[in-house]
């Protein structure tokens, strides 16, 4: 089989997201990519006990060097249905499984050979220049290898069951534009770089506590733990790159892939600590590290999970899903600027002396931060709580005009949400036979993102970010309030 040289157009729109006043014109680029693939599958079974599935694929891409543009990736999956061997009356179905798979990927378009750009000319003189990233004619295909083992079982004719999976995957030869010294004439270079490893456990289970002729209650549960680590980056020995900046943002905060660390760690400035406590300077503000590449957060959650309950009474059913995320750090630029300019409620009110905190310290105002002074004694120095973007060098909540440590604005992204609720009415068969040619009619009313039951970010939804994808996880700016969605659905069966 072949996909016949698929042509993939890609459209980009670029704008200046840093300065909200100055905008650049939109750019549109059309890129053509051709990929041919040949693949095959084979399935084998033995006495309804053992099943084996083999797969293989060979791809050929126009984005790779012509002498090395083909890449092969196989897969194999096995299942042992041991319930057919045991034949226990309480065991409806059970099997063990083990899988191995490889996945290949080609390079981005136009990453092999250097070509000249043609920017706007200087007067009547045309200008040609090389782009900032050096292309690489020796790029290889990316590769991911995955291993998985699991067990699943159902009991008492499907009233109770579970599925447990353990997995490990490694992605290597990833194609990245790493930084190079500008003395080469470029600021970056496309290379095959590094290895990232993911491993974890996924658990799902279900139970039907009540099942009668008229009423049924079903519960579904899921739980996932994933741990990732950057095993290596570009180069070897003394020339190995220890850190790769994935994204850099306002506030001098960045998301990074660093060797030996989880993927996407947040770097910025941290507090200065004395005896494990935050140190306050002579002006009443927290001291911060001189280095801005300190690891201050990990955007990856400790675990995620959910519980779905479904209640059915005759022709009416009601279900609701509770979604949970535990951990995962987020840097909030909104909070950073909001506190520096006094937009949040915690930047006003009375201080520990019972005086308005926005009055000058000389008049009894200011704010007293928790921590110690450089000598280790408890802090007793009040800092000014005034506009850091006006004529003074101060910032509300002692933010120091936006100069507070980045760590102060890293929040725990945990939440518990009522993700979805659905009410469904199934038209009785007797009615359907009289009014329509359909075999079934289900009418549902659905609501999504209905309620944040618990969160640790006071002013915003922890799921709000700049965009989707893993290059912006852990950074929040311009977060919108959570939006509830309501709708209905009509399902017709023939």
Phi and psi in degrees as a GROMACS rama.xvg file:
@    title "Ramachandran Plot"
@    xaxis  label "Phi"
@    yaxis  label "Psi"
@TYPE xy
-146.804  148.746  UNK-2
-91.1319  6.9082  UNK-3
68.0382  37.9701  UNK-4
67.2001  60.0387  UNK-5
-59.3209  132.698  UNK-6
-102.632  121.607  UNK-7
-112.133  107.383  UNK-8
-81.3569  142.167  UNK-9
-127.447  131.961  UNK-10
-118.452  131.656  UNK-11
-121.981  141.671  UNK-12
-127.427  119.151  UNK-13
-110.309  139.164  UNK-14
-148.113  165.277  UNK-15
-85.772  110.025  UNK-16
-96.2566  -2.99208  UNK-17
-86.9942  -50.8415  UNK-18
-100.101  112.659  UNK-19
-73.0243  -5.78963  UNK-20
-97.1213  -42.4092  UNK-21
-94.0058  123.034  UNK-22
-117.908  148.59  UNK-23
-99.7618  157.866  UNK-24
-68.83  149.737  UNK-25
-70.1857  140.423  UNK-26
-110.711  139.415  UNK-27
-121.573  132.166  UNK-28
-127.629  135.796  UNK-29
-113.427  119.457  UNK-30
-118.997  136.265  UNK-31
-109.596  126.26  UNK-32
-125.333  131.279  UNK-33
-112.893  130.413  UNK-34
-134.454  124.657  UNK-35
-109.2  139.352  UNK-36
-135.003  139.058  UNK-37
-121.706  127.621  UNK-38
-141.713  160.433  UNK-39
-149.878  149.118  UNK-40
-133.612  146.747  UNK-41
-141.34  139.44  UNK-42
-125.539  138.67  UNK-43
-133.221  145.031  UNK-44
-138.09  149.925  UNK-45
-133.601  108.695  UNK-46
52.6354  35.9113  UNK-47
56.7646  22.5856  UNK-48
-113.878  -46.7701  UNK-49
-121.453  132.952  UNK-50
-129.506  138.116  UNK-51
-130.116  132.268  UNK-52
-123.12  125.486  UNK-53
-112.31  142.193  UNK-54
-141.543  151.159  UNK-55
-153.521  145.542  UNK-56
-143.967  141.01  UNK-57
-124.778  119.479  UNK-58
-111.463  153.976  UNK-59
-136.992  123.267  UNK-60
-123.083  145.651  UNK-61
-77.8532  -9.86043  UNK-62
-89.8342  0.164175  UNK-63
-110.816  161.391  UNK-64
-56.0432  141.449  UNK-65
-61.0777  -27.3296  UNK-66
-89.087  -1.27763  UNK-67
-152.924  50.4247  UNK-68
-105.588  10.4707  UNK-69
-115.855  136.908  UNK-70
-140.755  142.031  UNK-71
-114.009  137.42  UNK-72
-144.943  123.754  UNK-73
-100.343  172.777  UNK-74
-154.005  153.735  UNK-75
-147.45  135.921  UNK-76
-133.341  137.248  UNK-77
-127.799  144.614  UNK-78
-135.14  134.732  UNK-79
-119.097  106.871  UNK-80
-86.6184  85.3065  UNK-81
-77.9088  -10.8851  UNK-82
-66.4156  -29.3681  UNK-83
-71.5643  -17.8396  UNK-84
-90.645  -40.3111  UNK-85
-76.201  -41.6622  UNK-86
54.2793  41.9231  UNK-87
-77.4036  138.988  UNK-88
-64.6086  -29.7982  UNK-89
-84.2678  -12.9297  UNK-90
-100.109  107.816  UNK-91
-76.874  -41.9155  UNK-92
-161.614  140.474  UNK-93
-158.918  140.302  UNK-94
-153.604  152.954  UNK-95
-103.917  145.686  UNK-96
-140.824  151.304  UNK-97
-145.559  134.144  UNK-98
-136.236  147.993  UNK-99
-135.497  136.901  UNK-100
-149.418  147.188  UNK-101
-119.078  145.211  UNK-102
-131.4  130.659  UNK-103
-104.971  160  UNK-104
-149.758  145.051  UNK-105
-90.6007  -173.726  UNK-106
-89.3364  164.345  UNK-107
-63.6418  162.582  UNK-108
-66.3001  145.163  UNK-109
60.0233  39.0506  UNK-110
-107.377  3.98119  UNK-111
-94.7142  -53.4021  UNK-112
-115.454  142.088  UNK-113
-72.4334  132.958  UNK-114
-132.666  155.356  UNK-115
-83.6225  140.541  UNK-116
-87.6768  157.035  UNK-117
-125.293  87.0998  UNK-118
-74.6626  -179.491  UNK-119
-59.9617  138.39  UNK-120
-72.0693  167.72  UNK-121
-98.5337  98.7202  UNK-122
66.8915  -124.744  UNK-123
-93.6013  1.05678  UNK-124
-93.3452  122.466  UNK-125
-70.8045  153.55  UNK-126
-127.701  135.82  UNK-127
-126.167  142.085  UNK-128
-150.776  158.247  UNK-129
-82.2479  148.639  UNK-130
-68.0603  168.609  UNK-131
-72.7389  -20.9473  UNK-132
-103.9  126.437  UNK-133
-76.0724  124.942  UNK-134
-76.6023  165.965  UNK-135
-136.301  110.491  UNK-136
-78.0849  1.90011  UNK-137
-113.736  21.2161  UNK-138
-62.44  143.738  UNK-139
-110.366  163.56  UNK-140
-69.1473  146.801  UNK-141
-72.6129  158.945  UNK-142
-147.332  139.581  UNK-143
-127.757  129.433  UNK-144
-113.795  130.373  UNK-145
-128.351  139.445  UNK-146
-123.187  142.769  UNK-147
-149.979  136.479  UNK-148
-132.141  149.755  UNK-149
-163.448  167.841  UNK-150
-140.305  138.303  UNK-151
-136.971  148.764  UNK-152
-156.117  150.607  UNK-153
-130.078  143.072  UNK-154
-127.539  154.46  UNK-155
50.5088  55.8698  UNK-156
56.1292  41.124  UNK-157
84.8192  12.4649  UNK-158
-77.2705  -23.4156  UNK-159
-145.696  141.191  UNK-160
-167.814  167.109  UNK-161
-153.292  162.841  UNK-162
-145.855  119.624  UNK-163
-120.579  129.887  UNK-164
-131.572  133.838  UNK-165
-116.667  136.354  UNK-166
-140.847  161.427  UNK-167
-151.659  132.301  UNK-168
-137.728  146.824  UNK-169
-130.667  126.226  UNK-170
-107.528  128.471  UNK-171
-140.862  171.08  UNK-172
55.6622  33.595  UNK-173
-67.1076  141.373  UNK-174
-93.9701  112.559  UNK-175
-132.527  150.18  UNK-176
-90.08  86.6546  UNK-177
-74.697  155.285  UNK-178
-74.5455  141.472  UNK-179
-133.068  161.464  UNK-180
-63.7411  138.799  UNK-181
-66.2595  -13.9121  UNK-182
-66.1861  -15.6565  UNK-183
-78.9313  -9.04498  UNK-184
94.02  -2.85677  UNK-185
-133.178  160.497  UNK-186
-106.831  -9.45821  UNK-187
-153.876  168.471  UNK-188
-150.893  134.797  UNK-189
-73.1839  126.962  UNK-190
-142.187  159.914  UNK-191
-83.2388  118.519  UNK-192
-136.298  123.922  UNK-193
71.9645  -178.285  UNK-194
-142.956  134.93  UNK-195
-122.106  132.28  UNK-196
-116.051  135.88  UNK-197
-123.204  139.293  UNK-198
-150.349  150.376  UNK-199
-179.725  -170.444  UNK-200
-133.822  137.297  UNK-201
-121.474  131.134  UNK-202
-128.735  130.716  UNK-203
-132.945  148.063  UNK-204
-151.072  157.905  UNK-205
-145.548  154.905  UNK-206
-153.059  146.208  UNK-207
-116.292  92.101  UNK-208
-65.9159  -34.0732  UNK-209
-131.509  130.999  UNK-210
-148.748  107.612  UNK-211
-123.417  -175.299  UNK-212
-64.6822  -32.3529  UNK-213
-109.399  -24.4842  UNK-214
-130.922  136.877  UNK-215
-138.68  139.177  UNK-216
-126.294  119.312  UNK-217
-118.947  141.999  UNK-218
-126.395  129.682  UNK-219
-117.784  138.519  UNK-220
-133.078  140.85  UNK-221
-140.977  149.99  UNK-222
-150.702  131.896  UNK-223
-135.835  132.908  UNK-224
-123.529  125.391  UNK-225
-129.092  134.866  UNK-226
-124.157  126.254  UNK-227
-120.423  157.027  UNK-228
-151.727  138.301  UNK-229
-83.2874  110.522  UNK-230
-78.2098  -42.8932  UNK-231
-156.059  161.101  UNK-232
-122.883  -143.335  UNK-233
-90.5425  141.006  UNK-234
93.5287  172.794  UNK-235
-136.28  153.144  UNK-236
59.2794  -132.741  UNK-237
-68.1976  -20.2325  UNK-238
-91.6948  3.46909  UNK-239
-70.2893  134.345  UNK-240
-79.5478  122.312  UNK-241
-84.4351  -17.205  UNK-242
-148.878  139.478  UNK-243
-126.197  123.352  UNK-244
-78.875  115.87  UNK-245
-78.5725  -43.9346  UNK-246
-152.3  141.495  UNK-247
-120.407  137.679  UNK-248
-129.5  174.153  UNK-249
-58.9816  152.287  UNK-250
85.7731  3.1797  UNK-251
60.8472  39.573  UNK-252
-110.389  143.637  UNK-253
-137.466  154.543  UNK-254
-105.938  137.813  UNK-255
-139.949  153.705  UNK-256
-107.223  113.385  UNK-257
-122.895  136.464  UNK-258
-57.6014  131.049  UNK-259
80.9847  3.98056  UNK-260
-120.654  161.212  UNK-261
-61.1387  150.594  UNK-262
-67.4798  132.066  UNK-263
89.7506  17.8105  UNK-264
-56.7535  149.992  UNK-265
-95.6274  129.109  UNK-266
-116.718  145.492  UNK-267
-179.328  -157.211  UNK-268
-91.3093  149.198  UNK-269
-117.633  172.568  UNK-270
-70.88  156.969  UNK-271
-90.9931  131.812  UNK-272
-112.651  141.856  UNK-273
-125.405  118.204  UNK-274
54.1635  36.8873  UNK-275
81.1797  1.97612  UNK-276
-115.166  154.163  UNK-277
-64.498  136.168  UNK-278
-98.4826  133.217  UNK-279
-104.349  136.133  UNK-280
-84.167  -175.891  UNK-281
-67.3261  -21.3769  UNK-282
-90.9513  3.99265  UNK-283
86.0373  4.04159  UNK-284
-102.616  155.237  UNK-285
-66.8948  138.144  UNK-286
-76.8228  148.414  UNK-287
-126.796  159.168  UNK-288
-67.7178  148.586  UNK-289
-72.7412  -29.5563  UNK-290
-81.5493  139.289  UNK-291
-106.923  14.4814  UNK-292
-114.783  28.2281  UNK-293
-76.9279  139.802  UNK-294
-72.1723  116.606  UNK-295
-118.103  0.45243  UNK-296
-175.053  157.117  UNK-297
-125.533  112.904  UNK-298
-74.8899  -7.8148  UNK-299
-79.6556  131.229  UNK-300
-69.6655  153.899  UNK-301
-66.9115  -42.5167  UNK-302
-164.384  160.642  UNK-303
-130.869  156.152  UNK-304
-167.091  178.234  UNK-305
-167.66  156.553  UNK-306
-132.894  127.203  UNK-307
-117.359  126.347  UNK-308
-110.215  135.963  UNK-309
-130.739  125.371  UNK-310
-115.493  128.83  UNK-311
-125.547  128.747  UNK-312
-129.635  110.242  UNK-313
53.6419  -111.816  UNK-314
-99.8213  9.00711  UNK-315
-119.868  135.631  UNK-316
-133.756  145.941  UNK-317
-130.508  128.36  UNK-318
-131.821  149.709  UNK-319
-147.228  142.697  UNK-320
-114.289  125.223  UNK-321
-100.872  123.124  UNK-322
-110.586  134.155  UNK-323
-129.629  137.204  UNK-324
-130.25  131.38  UNK-325
-115.629  120.25  UNK-326
83.9596  -173.853  UNK-327
96.905  108.179  UNK-328
-82.7485  150.183  UNK-329
-137.128  128.386  UNK-330
-91.2465  126.601  UNK-331
-105.233  106.025  UNK-332
-69.2257  -29.6453  UNK-333
-60.1685  -45.5923  UNK-334
-67.8089  -37.4279  UNK-335
-57.434  -54.7554  UNK-336
-73.4203  -35.5866  UNK-337
-63.7326  -39.155  UNK-338
-76.5749  -32.7174  UNK-339
-66.4503  -28.3921  UNK-340
-107.156  4.27995  UNK-341
76.8786  28.4833  UNK-342
-83.0844  -22.4113  UNK-343
-94.9589  153.804  UNK-344
-62.5086  -30.5803  UNK-345
-73.2026  -2.37214  UNK-346
-91.4147  2.38471  UNK-347
-127.492  -167.349  UNK-348
92.3027  -169.456  UNK-349
-93.3019  147.881  UNK-350
-90.9417  -171.639  UNK-351
-63.1805  -19.7302  UNK-352
-87.2252  -5.46289  UNK-353
82.2682  16.3498  UNK-354
-111.425  150.437  UNK-355
-55.3359  124.752  UNK-356
-67.5706  -17.391  UNK-357
-86.7502  -3.8848  UNK-358
-75.1334  155.693  UNK-359
-59.4495  151.763  UNK-360
-58.6075  -34.8004  UNK-361
-63.4349  -18.6757  UNK-362
-106.085  14.047  UNK-363
94.5784  -0.00787667  UNK-364
-86.1301  -155.718  UNK-365
90.6375  -177.852  UNK-366
-134.454  141.343  UNK-367
-105.489  114.847  UNK-368
-87.0687  144.812  UNK-369
-71.3929  136.407  UNK-370
150.568  -164.729  UNK-371
-129.819  160.149  UNK-372
-82.5316  173.437  UNK-373
-58.999  -26.6468  UNK-374
-84.9288  1.56973  UNK-375
92.4341  -7.18368  UNK-376
-78.7968  154.021  UNK-377
-57.3165  144.416  UNK-378
-70.0661  130.684  UNK-379
-130.638  18.6896  UNK-380
-100.399  120.874  UNK-381
-82.7629  135.636  UNK-382
-102.16  149.487  UNK-383
-62.5426  141.408  UNK-384
-120.152  70.1208  UNK-385
-134.714  173.456  UNK-386
-63.8095  113.651  UNK-387
-78.4994  -7.7771  UNK-388
-109.587  11.9464  UNK-389
-98.4896  -136.472  UNK-390
-89.3677  -8.11285  UNK-391
-101.424  159.579  UNK-392
-86.6473  13.1893  UNK-393
-99.3072  169.496  UNK-394
-140.219  147.281  UNK-395
-57.3527  149.833  UNK-396
53.7689  31.0251  UNK-397
55.3141  39.0968  UNK-398
-75.3662  -9.64254  UNK-399
61.3429  42.5908  UNK-400
60.6269  34.6358  UNK-401
88.0939  3.03321  UNK-402
-96.8932  12.0552  UNK-403
-68.7882  158.272  UNK-404
-57.4766  138.513  UNK-405
-57.6391  -32.6192  UNK-406
-56.6413  -29.124  UNK-407
-61.1039  -27.3328  UNK-408
-110.883  25.6679  UNK-409
-99.021  122.556  UNK-410
-117.433  154.708  UNK-411
-75.4652  123.04  UNK-412
-88.5001  21.336  UNK-413
-65.9541  151.634  UNK-414
-159.423  159.44  UNK-415
-129.394  122.429  UNK-416
-128.447  145.938  UNK-417
-83.7879  93.3781  UNK-418
-71.747  -41.0159  UNK-419
-155.169  145.031  UNK-420
-135.462  140.407  UNK-421
-142.007  129.827  UNK-422
-113.527  123.718  UNK-423
-125.373  136.942  UNK-424
-118.961  124.249  UNK-425
-100.653  117.954  UNK-426
-63.8061  130.302  UNK-427
-57.447  148.212  UNK-428
-59.8914  -37.8979  UNK-429
-63.288  -36.0591  UNK-430
-72.2806  -41.4841  UNK-431
-60.8233  -41.3841  UNK-432
-60.7763  -29.0546  UNK-433
-86.5617  -30.0256  UNK-434
-113.69  -9.79708  UNK-435
-154.101  163.946  UNK-436
-87.2633  2.94248  UNK-437
-82.7075  157.686  UNK-438
-89.1417  -25.3968  UNK-439
-153.991  148.038  UNK-440
-137.596  119.162  UNK-441
-118.275  128.643  UNK-442
-115.386  122.688  UNK-443
-124.626  142.698  UNK-444
-113.538  128.458  UNK-445
-127.013  138.507  UNK-446
-128.998  136.527  UNK-447
-125.757  150.297  UNK-448
53.0902  53.5537  UNK-449
-82.2064  -30.4764  UNK-450
-163.215  129.42  UNK-451
-90.6726  106.22  UNK-452
-73.8164  -35.328  UNK-453
-155.852  139.603  UNK-454
-157.455  163.625  UNK-455
-107.196  -8.61764  UNK-456
-93.4168  117.994  UNK-457
-69.5732  -38.195  UNK-458
-107.199  -2.68885  UNK-459
-149.299  165.299  UNK-460
-78.164  125.238  UNK-461
-59.4034  -21.6198  UNK-462
-84.1679  -10.5555  UNK-463
-74.2011  129.172  UNK-464
-147.001  -177.064  UNK-465
-65.8096  -40.5246  UNK-466
-166.965  176.7  UNK-467
-81.123  171.76  UNK-468
98.1205  164.406  UNK-469
-89.471  1.14854  UNK-470
-84.4853  -11.3268  UNK-471
-125.211  7.24374  UNK-472
-67.7901  140.299  UNK-473
89.9475  6.85343  UNK-474
-134.824  130.765  UNK-475
-126.938  129.706  UNK-476
-151.44  132.349  UNK-477
62.766  40.5252  UNK-478
-69.8018  132.728  UNK-479
-87.3266  156.485  UNK-480
-63.022  154.566  UNK-481
-61.7554  138.248  UNK-482
-107.535  126.023  UNK-483
-86.2173  141.124  UNK-484
-117.459  133.256  UNK-485
-124.864  143.119  UNK-486
-163.982  178.057  UNK-487
-137.394  159.829  UNK-488
-141.472  137.863  UNK-489
-118.519  120.651  UNK-490
-112.314  122.406  UNK-491
-111.158  130.454  UNK-492
-107.716  137.242  UNK-493
